[in-house]
Amino acid sequence: MANNNDLFSIATGYFGSAYLDATSGDEGVKNLSASGDVPHHVVAITMLSECTFTKLQAYVETSKFSAYITTEGTPAFSSAIANTDTFATGVTIYGRWDDVELNSGKCIAYVAPTSGAHPGLNTASS
């Protein structure tokens, strides 16, 4: 089981963040799980202004049953997000995304390593 302080640190930028501003076109954080020695995911997104997304590609672990917010396919417990669905200023969504592409608005995307890449995490707790 992960330490609660570790989980809070992950969701609040302990491993880094990206500022996305789609004022002049789509901006994104892409191919995180395929790049570098330690794969990463976006684990939280905080809206600094009203936002819509072109892409929210959820990391789907096929060995586990998961619910997720995505623009790709049909999630287990809900409908996929459309690029017209708006997230209000101040809202934070949590999940695990490989690719995040902002269509409009401004947000901060918080990044964390995948399972087992941090001493406080293991496959069972992430």
ChimeraX attribute file (.defattr): number of C-alpha atoms within 10 A of each C-alpha:
attribute: neighborCount
match mode: 1-to-1
recipient: residues
	/A:1	10
	/A:2	14
	/A:3	12
	/A:4	10
	/A:5	9
	/A:6	14
	/A:7	15
	/A:8	11
	/A:9	13
	/A:10	20
	/A:11	21
	/A:12	18
	/A:13	18
	/A:14	14
	/A:15	14
	/A:16	14
	/A:17	19
	/A:18	15
	/A:19	15
	/A:20	22
	/A:21	20
	/A:22	18
	/A:23	12
	/A:24	9
	/A:25	11
	/A:26	16
	/A:27	20
	/A:28	21
	/A:29	20
	/A:30	18
	/A:31	16
	/A:32	20
	/A:33	18
	/A:34	12
	/A:35	10
	/A:36	9
	/A:37	7
	/A:38	15
	/A:39	16
	/A:40	22
	/A:41	26
	/A:42	33
	/A:43	22
	/A:44	21
	/A:45	23
	/A:46	21
	/A:47	20
	/A:48	19
	/A:49	16
	/A:50	15
	/A:51	23
	/A:52	22
	/A:53	24
	/A:54	19
	/A:55	22
	/A:56	26
	/A:57	21
	/A:58	22
	/A:59	19
	/A:60	15
	/A:61	9
	/A:62	7
	/A:63	6
	/A:64	7
	/A:65	8
	/A:66	12
	/A:67	13
	/A:68	21
	/A:69	22
	/A:70	24
	/A:71	19
	/A:72	14
	/A:73	11
	/A:74	13
	/A:75	17
	/A:76	12
	/A:77	10
	/A:78	11
	/A:79	14
	/A:80	17
	/A:81	20
	/A:82	15
	/A:83	16
	/A:84	12
	/A:85	12
	/A:86	14
	/A:87	18
	/A:88	15
	/A:89	15
	/A:90	13
	/A:91	14
	/A:92	15
	/A:93	13
	/A:94	15
	/A:95	16
	/A:96	23
	/A:97	26
	/A:98	22
	/A:99	19
	/A:100	25
	/A:101	18
	/A:102	23
	/A:103	22
	/A:104	23
	/A:105	24
	/A:106	21
	/A:107	23
	/A:108	18
	/A:109	26
	/A:110	22
	/A:111	26
	/A:112	25
	/A:113	20
	/A:114	21
	/A:115	18
	/A:116	14
	/A:117	14
	/A:118	15
	/A:119	10
	/A:120	16
	/A:121	18
	/A:122	14
	/A:123	10
	/A:124	9
	/A:125	12
	/A:126	14
